[in-house]
Amino acid sequence: MATLLLVIIYLAFISLGLPDALLGAGWPVMQPEFGVPFGFAGLVSVVISAGTIVSSVVSSRVLRRFGTGKVTAVSVGATALALLGFSMAPSFWWLPLAAIPLGLGAGAVDAGLNAYVAEHFESRHMSWLHSFWGVGALSGPLLLAALLSGGGSWRTSYLTIGLVQVGLVVVLAASIPLWSRVRSLKTEGATPVETEHQPLFFPLKVRGVKFALVAFFFYCGIEATMGLWGGSFLNHAKGLDPATAAGWVSAFYASITAGRMATGFVTMKVSNRDLIRAGCVVIGLGLALMVLPLPLPATLSGFLLVGLGCAPIFPCMLHETPVRFGSTHAQAIMGFQMACAYTGTTVLPPAFGFVAQVTTTAWMPFLLIAFALVLALGTEKVRNLKAD
C-alpha cells in the first residue's frame, strides 16, 4: 500500500510541476494574441504566488480537518479547472481569475504532500519527490514547444495538462482511503500525537523556526534568480547568444533535477544535515567560478555547480522538519516554510531586476553570494536542532 501511495504522490508532484514554467515559456505567443503589454505576465504570476502563499499558511488547519488525501484531490481539481480556464480564456483578464484557484490549489498540494512525506517516508523519497517536480517543470515547456513547432496553439498545451490533472483527480479520489491506511501502518505502535488548537501564527514562536524560514526564503531566492536572470547574465555579461544562454538555463534546472535524483540514493549513507551543508558549499564554489575572471567554460561549470548545490538543500530541509520541530507542529511549520519559499521566489528575483536596471546583470553572482551566506547562516543555526 505504501508503495502504491508513493507512486500516486510522485505523479501528483509531476503534475504540480507541469504548469510552473508554462506561462513564461508561452507568453511570447500569448501576449500578441491578447494584445496586452508584455509585462502583464507578471500580474498573472503575482496572483499565482499570492494564492500559494495564502494556502500554504492556512494549509495545516485544512489538512487537520479534512486529511491529506481529500485536500490533495480537491486541490488538484482546482488546478485542473484553472488550467482548463487558461486554455479557453477569451481575453487576458480571464487569466488572473483562473490564476486564483491555480495558486490556491498548488500551495495546498505542495504543503500537504511535503508534510506527509516528511512524516511518513525516508529522506530519499523527499529528494525523489522534488526531482519528479523537476520532470514536470521541464516537460511543460517541451510539450508547448512540440505543439508550436507542429503548428498548434499554446491553448492546446494548457488543455492537455488540464486534462492530465483531471485524470489525476480521478486517481486521487479513488485513493483517499489509502492515505489513512498508510498513516496507520506507519504510526502503528507509536504514541498518538495530540494536536491542540493553536493560533495561526504560533509556528513563529517555536524555537529555531525563524532561522529555518530565512533559509527557505533565501534558498528559493537563489534558485529563482538564477532561473529568471541567468540567461540575461550569460548573454549580457558573458557574450553568449540568447538561444545558447536559454539552453544553459535549462541545463541549470536539469542539474537540479538530476542532483535530486542522485541525492535520494546518497541519503541512504549521508545525513540530511551534512547534505544541506555540502549543498551550500557547492553553491559557493559555483558562484565563485561565475565571479572570478576565468574563461567561459569555468563560468558555465559554475552555473551547473550552483544547480547541483541547490539539489539537496530544499528536500533535505523539508524532511528535517519533524525532526527539528516535532510531529505536533510539523504540519503547521511546513506550511509556513512553503509560504516563505514562495515569497522568496516572488520577491528576490524582481529585486535583482531593479538592481540590474540601474547597474548591470554582471552583478547577479555577487548578489547571489550574499543570498548564499544568509542561507548558510540560517541552515547552520538549525543544523543540530532537535525537538524536545
Steps between C-alpha positions, in 0.01 A plus 500: 500500500780741589668439162176561312442822692855614427441450127185714527688771692777502237238539225343787695836678517562455128160658436585778749809588296338479155343849494774678698716605203219505245399865541853631449565268207167574332472874565681609181213349297225571754575872533446595132175303492359684802644836390623606846836643613776241532536561876145382569634147543635623833145575617393141438815372670442717808140373534623139483772570758257679734265201484776254581621709795151534650412133456836390644451706816150364570570148367558339840147584620342373180712184497426428865127525437463316170813286466780506243324272251183707469683833497740380230216372280298821532806721452611318185141535380528878552823514300339291224210743471743794498708349218189424296398862565835618362447294186157658435570858615327740255705798624800571720298588811377142524858392571536674842159359595606147406832559679319522836399130523830404335701664778272389784496141376874480437588638843275253681634203302861605555469556875282192558712252307828632640369469857365149436822370341720665765303328777443155348782425252879496488708797386576344161132517408494874571793552262342284232168678553658833410691352209163392360382859536800588282388243243163674485652850484723394209221314320253791485714723274606197292134419434436864407800506267390180326148633447617838371755346264222281361277800433291456816384758754622583849141432607541133413787467750286640782209281391720189491650561843156588638363166377799321653410667830137387463620142457716537810200626699320175420799300625533715813129473579519120475807495725357706789458196733861402428643810668356420841593132471864580423505755782370232737764250385782753531394608850400154631620460856598866531353731761221710342596863450254750645456806280325762709357813343762771466495859372573531128847652548614282793774330286696826513540451877649149471874496568707517181211547259593856404848388391347219295262744332792730412680202345198408286451862393857546378539152356201555270628848424825348371325238288241739355751780432724259312200382301367847417822695446759232426439523126535879504823469701649257248382714209596848623796428726654198327405560137297184427227531239144490645417148377817350647449691826144366526635150448732541797207613717328173407824319586495672841155356574605163358796496740264560793271219385785254441663605827182429695465160341859421605442651846228244563763226485761698693261552794527126570858565617520874578280698739270782395705744708825416322336515157357845576845625604662342194239662276582844641871441439441389139281806435784716632752331271272543200445869570876550546558359152238742364659801672870438433651623169531150357437361149138442394505121562578567867202739524269241342635233734417733789149537360451123521668476841250746646222271374664192650550685828134598506392138444515359856424812702125546450385135538739430788388811691139395452566146619672628815187692605347232729845422645577863583160617616304186590208324336250709697601821327648361177195546277442863599870584475518330161230738375697803620819364343327461165351850532849647560635297210236643266559849639872473428420384146264795454702781662874445448519456118313828434722665762805410294315625193496848653871469586584392144296786357723761663826301483556186292405131501869427567418566867276192520755253644615761756144541628454123502813464714331725757185287479709182537672634813165570667377157388807334655451695823135395525574133433788492750282657772258205480754232404508326840149594609282211620148504638468455875 
